[in-house]
């Protein structure tokens, strides 16, 4: 057997999983299982932009293969299809390891994708309903939807042109903030805080804000620090772009009021459901999984509201809500035999502290250091509680001897 080709093929499967947004642990575990299917006991090390596979081979030498990863945006269909491919390969490994790269190429080429116009509609819907979710009115929702649409179009064009992701995020956030400020300056009766906060959710990198906490808590320091750096850079790019636009147009923007509406708990859960539906399209969730992801988002917010009613503590409520969403995702993953990540990526969005991210940025721009630090540490505290909730469920499954799907 050509062991160099075998290790390269196994490494390619792990690389593809990382490329589409799967967790570090999933990529490493998948490669180890593939090697075991061929009778090899290998060592796998992965970080967000690299996979290294090493294994002692029967013909003598220890072989090592490394592949760089160019992470793109999360592609749920890609994660699910490559997870399914890895299951089939482990159950019936091909005799010729040269088949592995070919199967990876075929799987990638056959992924279902939404047309660009529908993806832009997803950005609009997500921003529109998150503005309502943040207690905005219909005027704020419409303005946030337009800002989210413009932001999504800018991001799509720049990504296709191969622009650096940091600069693309800065430019998209500037377009978002500039459009929101422009509408306010033209006399639109909107709260700029709610409009920008709702639209900014299309740029918030979802689980990145909780994954680095989870990696650090489980002792994976290298992956945790790498993911932390990515989270900080993403937040910095959003703050830099949107903040520059707001600073540029600040003199022309009238004073803004706080939240203008108050809805019932059922409506907030409905807003969370439809906002998650909007994000399912850019993240390429397909089939019945779309509905199940959105149900997870509504469930998480319902639990959060119930916990807030009991304790009036956002940290405890975030922890309990994260546990419920994680447990739901693990249950659905076992029912449908697909990764729990597919549900977590979308269902966690209503719990991500998007409004406080905006508030921290705004306080920093105004030079209010005390409020900036208070809001920043509150945001990080909520992210930590969300990560701890995910870790609690993962640890409970590990104690039962059932690895995460």
Buried (B, 14 or more C-beta within 10 A) or exposed (E): BEBEBBBBBBBBBBBBBBBBBBBBBBBBBBBBBBBBBBEBEBBBBBBBBBBBBBBBBEEEEEBEBBBEBEEEBBBBBBBBBBBBBBBEBBEEBBEEBEBBBEBBEEBBEEBEEBEEEEBBBBBBBBBBBBBBBBBBBEBBBBBBBBBBBBBBBBBBBBBEEEBEBBEBBBBBBBBBBBBBBBBBBEEBEBBBBBBBBBBBBBBBBBBBBBBBBBBBBBEBEEBBBBBBEBBEBBBBBBBBBBBBBBEEBEEEBEEBEEBBBEEEEEEBBBBBBBBBBBBBBBBBBBEEBBBBBBBBBBBBBBBBBBBBEEEEEBBBBBBBBBBBBBBBBBBBBBEBEBBBBBBBBBBBBBBBBBBBBBBBBBBBBEEEEEBBEBBBEBBBBBBBBBBBBBBBBBEBBEEEEEEBB
